[in-house]
């Protein structure tokens, strides 16, 4: 059997899942098949190609050089196949299609649900999959073809990830509308340090920026609550005089409803530190439904916020990359 024929077989799908998960048992669980079936298919591939595709280590199944080459090829074939299928559906006028989005947690709170709902009102046949994870995992999902669009706060540039739009996203102090600081023109880090703070856990970009700024100004802050759930941190800000941090864009409806207030920070290193980025895999031709949603998402991010104050630079001044 030729190598070309081998690479068209379903066994490659099992192979790719083992590459993604790092173990046969985890791949079997994700695919809902027996581990023995995956082992047989991997062995069949290796025998047909006359090369080892994995190195069996204590850390799991690590692709060999040949395995990495096959994975890269198979991923491209898989993504092209998905694209063709979606393009065929797009001939029906975006009557059907699947858009796969990966984002960090803040965007899943209210921004993405609102944008998806608005888009589906226009194209009710388009379905969505949203995966919420860390920024690193969002980039990994784009590379592996598991998601089509990534939405994160600004990260270090990566050669294989294209940034379609970058939007300035000043950091605000977020609190109950009844908080004694809610009507202030600005608040400083020294003022925030006097109240119970709910901050992202260490390793999350907004927390890192906040800690660096505190260090520069000689301020020690011990949060009352830290975590990786934006909804939890904002919920804390509604009680007990707590204060959280957020971009206004992520909580626009909560601000409009009066449930929360957002006060600009006085320190300019936090005003200009953060940006929102929409990303895709470089060189990938996206399906029609995904392209349409990407365009809609870009416009939504660039909308003027009517409740944006004049005291900080607009969080919706964007530039297309």
LINCOR-V956675 format. One line per field, one symbol per residue. phi: phi as a letter, one per 40 degrees, with the letter a starting at -180 (. if undefined). psi: psi as a letter, one per 20 degrees, with the letter a starting at -180 (. if undefined). Layout:
phi = ???
psi = ???
//
This chain:
phi = .ccccdccccdcccdccccccgaccccccccgbcdcccdccccccccccfaccbbcbcchcbccdcccccccccccccccccccccccccccgfcaibbbbbaccccccaccdcccccccccbcccbbbbbbacccccccccccgcbbbbbacdbcdbcbbcccabbcbdcbcbacccccccbccabbccccccbcbbbdcdhcddcccccccccccgbbbbccababbcccccccccbfgcbbbaccdcbdcccccgcbbbbccccccccbcbbcbbbacdgccccdcccccdcccdccccccccbccccacdcbcbbcc
psi = pqhgggiiqhhhggghhhgghjqhggghghilrqhhgggghghgghghilqpiqoorhibopprghhhggggghgggghhghggghhghiijlkhrrppopprrhhhighgghgggggghhgmiipqqpppparhghggghghjjhqhpporrprqqphjppogppppmqpqpprqijqiihjqgrqrhhghiiqpqoqqqqipghggggggggghjkpppoqhpqrjohhgghhhiiqkkrprqqqhhikghhghijhrqppqqhohhhhjhqqpppqrppjpoqqghggghgghgghhhjqpoijprjiqqpikorpp.
//
